[in-house]
Amino acid sequence: MSAENREESMRETALRLAVEEENRRKTDPNETHERSIIILGSKGVGKTTMVYRFLEKDERPKPTIAMDYSFGRKSVKSLVKNIVHVWEVGHLASSLVSVAMTGSTLTHSPHHTVSLIMLDLSRPEELWSSFEEALSVIRNGLKMSYDSDTIEKLRDKRAADRKKALERGVDPFLMNLCIIGGRYDEFKEFDSSKKEFIGKILRAIAHNLGASLYYYSSKDKFLIRRLKDLLSHYGFGSPLTEDKCTDYEKPLMMPAGMDSFGRIDLQFPQTRPSAILDTIKQIYVSRIPQVSRNDESTLEDPSNDPNFNEPIIDRLRMQREEEISVLLNDMMEGRMPKIPVPDPL
């Protein structure tokens, strides 16, 4: 074999090994140096502030119009750094969640992605609606992002991880899931019976889905530290204490798989695991009816937001809107000029 052929063969071997390593890295359910956190939930609950605290950003948080991406690095003993990709979804749309999920597959297996639903505890009349909408968006995002084989592997892995802790009524969500109860500083002022009821509901839905549950406030140093530890666990694989708190007069803390319906003591009839969420919903909304919210399925107009003040762009936008308005009026009155269509080449 000539030297030229040997060199080409070595290049092909090196390329093949590199491709194999890349594919292994993207599909390995156990080992990884990169992870993703997808954050969504109630509007204005402090998701961006929480992310900035975690990544130690000094910038002033701005409202997330559609979706924001950021990342963080952490040095480990080896020369390789652990990386966390943080996708904050401001507008609840399955397509945006799918972008985050698909983007995460470029660097690691879906097994290393966690979805974090942040709910506003201070607004119980919207809490279930927000939770239901966020969960639906994640479910649809999963279907849009992964093929049936990947979804089946996710299901098998989740069932295997929770096998020892499973009890009747638990239906683990396909992806790692965490529920954060935000604005605890306001929620703690509620009367005891209401705090206990909402706490039991959140514990029940978290346990049913195989999710973790943590209360949080950006105004409480202890809760800020605790949530940073939680996000570090999800993002860098850092060890996480298995401490829990079920005292409804304190901020709840319940790692996934460590609760039980018996300890929660929320009375509901026996039913199949997949129907338990609907049963819990009926219990909740019968006591705390959900109010109809302003339609958040459409993005707010950023031109009215002082954080996005761009005079030149605003003038061009107004000019274009006027042109469109004139064209629409002409169309409605039948005065639309003929548009010349070029002959085919």
C-alpha positions in Angstrom: 0.0 0.0 0.0 1.4 3.4 -1.0 2.0 6.1 1.5 -0.8 8.2 -0.1 -3.3 5.3 0.2 -2.3 4.7 3.8 -2.8 8.4 4.7 -6.2 8.4 3.0 -7.1 5.2 4.9 -6.1 6.8 8.2 -8.2 9.8 7.4 -11.2 7.6 6.7 -10.7 5.7 9.9 -10.3 8.8 11.9 -13.5 10.3 10.4 -15.4 7.1 11.0 -14.3 7.0 14.6 -15.2 10.6 15.1 -18.7 10.0 13.6 -19.2 7.0 15.8 -18.2 9.0 18.9 -20.5 11.8 17.9 -23.4 9.5 17.5 -22.7 7.7 20.8 -22.5 11.1 22.6 -25.9 12.1 21.1 -27.6 8.9 22.1 -26.0 7.8 25.4 -28.7 7.8 28.1 -26.3 7.7 31.0 -23.1 9.7 30.3 -22.9 13.2 29.0 -21.0 16.5 29.3 -24.0 18.6 28.0 -27.5 18.9 29.3 -30.6 21.1 28.5 -33.2 22.8 30.7 -36.4 23.9 29.0 -38.3 26.4 31.1 -41.9 27.5 30.6 -45.1 28.2 32.5 -47.0 31.2 34.0 -46.4 34.6 32.5 -44.6 37.1 34.6 -43.7 34.6 37.3 -40.0 35.3 37.3 -38.6 32.7 34.9 -36.0 35.0 33.4 -34.9 36.3 36.8 -34.5 32.8 38.0 -32.3 31.9 34.9 -30.2 35.0 35.4 -29.6 34.1 39.1 -28.6 30.6 38.1 -26.2 31.7 35.4 -25.0 34.7 37.5 -25.9 37.3 34.9 -25.7 40.9 36.0 -28.0 42.1 33.2 -31.5 43.5 33.9 -34.0 40.9 32.9 -36.4 41.8 30.0 -39.7 40.1 29.1 -39.2 37.0 27.0 -41.3 37.6 23.9 -40.9 34.2 22.2 -37.9 32.2 23.4 -34.5 33.0 24.8 -31.4 30.8 24.7 -28.4 30.9 27.0 -25.8 28.6 28.3 -23.4 28.0 31.1 -20.1 26.2 31.6 -18.7 24.4 34.6 -15.2 23.1 35.0 -14.7 19.5 36.1 -11.7 17.4 37.0 -11.0 16.5 33.4 -10.2 19.0 30.7 -13.7 18.8 29.3 -16.2 21.3 30.7 -19.8 20.5 31.4 -22.3 22.7 29.5 -25.9 23.5 30.2 -28.2 24.8 27.5 -31.1 26.8 28.9 -34.1 27.4 26.7 -36.7 29.8 28.2 -40.0 29.7 26.4 -41.9 32.9 26.9 -44.8 32.2 24.5 -46.5 28.8 25.1 -46.3 27.2 21.6 -45.5 23.6 20.8 -43.4 24.8 17.9 -41.1 26.8 20.2 -40.8 23.9 22.6 -40.0 21.6 19.7 -37.2 24.0 18.6 -35.7 23.7 22.0 -36.0 19.9 22.1 -34.6 19.5 18.6 -31.8 21.9 19.3 -30.8 19.9 22.4 -30.5 16.7 20.3 -27.6 18.3 18.4 -25.4 17.9 21.5 -26.8 15.2 23.7 -29.5 12.5 24.2 -33.1 13.5 25.0 -32.6 11.6 28.3 -30.5 14.5 29.5 -33.2 17.2 28.9 -35.5 18.3 31.7 -38.7 20.4 31.3 -39.3 22.8 34.1 -42.9 24.2 34.5 -43.0 27.3 36.7 -46.4 28.2 38.1 -47.6 31.4 39.9 -48.7 30.3 43.4 -50.1 33.8 44.0 -52.8 33.3 41.4 -54.6 30.1 42.3 -57.5 31.0 40.0 -55.1 30.6 37.0 -52.8 27.9 38.4 -54.4 24.8 36.9 -55.0 26.5 33.6 -51.4 27.4 33.3 -50.2 24.0 34.3 -52.5 22.2 31.9 -51.5 24.5 29.0 -47.8 24.1 29.7 -48.1 20.3 30.0 -50.0 20.1 26.8 -47.4 22.2 25.0 -44.6 19.9 26.2 -46.5 16.8 25.1 -47.1 18.1 21.6 -43.5 19.3 21.5 -42.3 15.8 22.2 -44.4 14.4 19.4 -43.1 17.0 17.0 -39.4 16.5 18.0 -38.8 12.8 18.3 -39.6 9.7 16.3 -41.5 6.8 17.8 -38.4 4.8 18.6 -36.9 7.7 20.6 -40.2 8.2 22.5 -40.4 4.5 23.3 -36.8 4.6 24.7 -37.7 7.6 26.8 -40.7 5.8 28.2 -38.7 2.7 29.0 -35.9 4.7 30.7 -38.3 6.7 32.8 -40.2 3.6 33.9 -36.9 1.8 34.7 -35.6 4.8 36.7 -38.8 5.0 38.8 -39.5 1.2 39.0 -38.5 0.9 42.7 -40.6 3.9 43.7 -43.6 3.3 41.5 -47.0 2.8 43.2 -50.4 2.5 41.8 -51.5 5.7 40.2 -48.1 6.9 39.0 -47.7 7.5 35.3 -44.2 8.9 34.7 -44.0 11.6 32.2 -41.8 10.7 29.1 -39.2 13.4 29.9 -37.6 14.5 33.2 -40.0 17.0 34.7 -40.0 19.5 37.5 -42.7 21.8 38.8 -41.7 25.1 40.4 -44.2 27.1 42.5 -43.1 30.7 42.0 -43.9 33.8 44.0 -43.9 32.0 47.3 -43.3 35.3 49.1 -46.9 36.2 48.3 -48.4 32.7 48.6 -47.1 32.3 52.1 -49.5 35.0 53.3 -52.6 32.9 52.2 -54.7 31.3 54.9 -53.5 27.9 56.1 -56.3 25.8 54.7 -55.8 27.2 51.2 -52.0 26.7 51.3 -52.6 23.1 52.4 -55.1 22.4 49.7 -53.0 23.8 46.9 -49.9 22.1 48.3 -51.7 18.7 48.2 -52.8 19.3 44.7 -49.3 20.1 43.5 -47.8 17.2 45.3 -50.4 14.9 43.7 -49.8 16.0 40.2 -46.1 15.9 40.6 -46.2 12.4 42.1 -48.5 11.2 39.3 -46.1 12.5 36.7 -42.9 11.3 38.4 -41.9 15.0 38.7 -40.1 17.0 41.4 -41.8 19.8 43.2 -40.2 22.9 44.7 -41.5 26.3 45.9 -39.5 29.4 45.0 -39.2 33.1 45.5 -36.7 35.5 44.1 -36.9 37.5 47.3 -35.8 34.6 49.6 -32.1 33.9 49.8 -32.6 30.4 51.0 -35.0 29.5 48.2 -32.7 31.2 45.6 -29.8 29.0 46.9 -31.9 25.9 46.9 -33.1 26.4 43.3 -29.6 27.2 42.1 -28.6 23.8 43.5 -31.5 22.2 41.8 -30.7 23.8 38.4 -27.0 22.9 38.8 -28.1 19.3 39.3 -30.2 19.3 36.2 -27.7 21.3 34.2 -24.3 19.9 35.3 -25.2 16.6 37.1 -24.2 18.0 40.4 -25.2 16.0 43.5 -28.6 17.0 45.0 -29.7 16.5 48.5 -32.7 14.3 48.9 -34.1 16.5 51.7 -37.9 17.1 51.5 -40.4 19.3 53.2 -44.1 18.6 53.4 -45.0 21.2 56.0 -47.6 23.4 54.2 -46.6 26.4 56.4 -43.1 26.2 54.8 -41.9 26.1 51.1 -42.5 22.6 49.8 -39.6 20.5 48.6 -40.2 17.0 47.1 -37.7 15.3 44.9 -39.2 13.0 42.3 -40.1 9.5 43.5 -40.0 10.3 47.2 -43.7 11.0 47.8 -46.7 8.8 47.9 -50.5 9.3 47.6 -50.9 7.9 51.1 -48.8 10.6 52.6 -50.4 13.3 50.4 -53.8 12.3 51.7 -55.8 13.8 48.9 -59.0 11.7 48.8 -60.0 10.7 45.3 -61.6 7.5 43.8 -59.4 4.7 42.4 -58.9 5.1 38.7 -56.3 4.3 36.0 -53.0 6.3 36.3 -53.6 8.2 33.0 -57.0 9.5 34.3 -55.7 10.6 37.7 -54.8 14.1 36.5 -58.4 14.7 35.3 -59.6 13.5 38.7 -57.3 15.9 40.5 -58.3 18.7 38.2 -62.0 18.2 39.2 -61.1 18.4 42.8 -59.1 21.6 42.3 -61.5 23.5 40.0 -64.5 22.6 42.1 -63.0 24.5 45.0 -61.0 27.1 43.1 -62.7 27.8 39.7 -60.4 28.9 37.0 -60.9 32.4 35.5 -60.7 33.0 31.8 -57.4 34.7 31.0 -56.5 37.2 28.4 -55.6 35.4 25.2 -51.9 34.6 25.6 -51.8 32.4 22.5 -50.8 35.5 20.5 -47.7 37.4 21.1 -48.0 40.9 22.7 -47.1 43.7 20.3 -43.4 44.4 21.1 -43.7 47.8 19.5 -45.6 48.9 22.6 -42.8 47.7 24.9 -40.4 50.4 25.9 -37.7 47.8 26.2 -37.8 47.4 22.4 -37.9 51.0 21.3 -36.5 51.3 17.8 -37.7 54.6 16.1 -36.5 53.8 12.6 -38.0 50.4 12.6 -41.2 51.7 14.1 -41.5 54.3 11.3 -40.9 51.7 8.6 -43.4 49.5 10.2 -46.1 52.2 10.4 -45.4 53.0 6.7 -45.8 49.4 5.7 -49.0 49.1 7.7 -50.5 52.1 5.9 -49.6 50.6 2.5 -51.2 47.3 3.5 -54.3 49.2 4.7 -54.7 51.0 1.4 -54.3 47.8 -0.5 -56.9 46.1 1.6 -59.4 49.0 1.1 -58.8 48.8 -2.7 -59.4 45.0 -2.6 -62.7 45.5 -0.6 -63.9 48.2 -3.0 -62.9 46.2 -6.2 -60.3 48.7 -7.2 -57.4 46.4 -6.9 -55.1 47.0 -9.9 -54.1 44.1 -12.0 -50.7 42.6 -11.1 -48.5 41.8 -14.1 -47.5 38.2 -14.2 -44.3 37.5 -16.2 -44.4 34.9 -19.0 -42.8 31.6 -18.0 -39.2 31.1 -19.1 
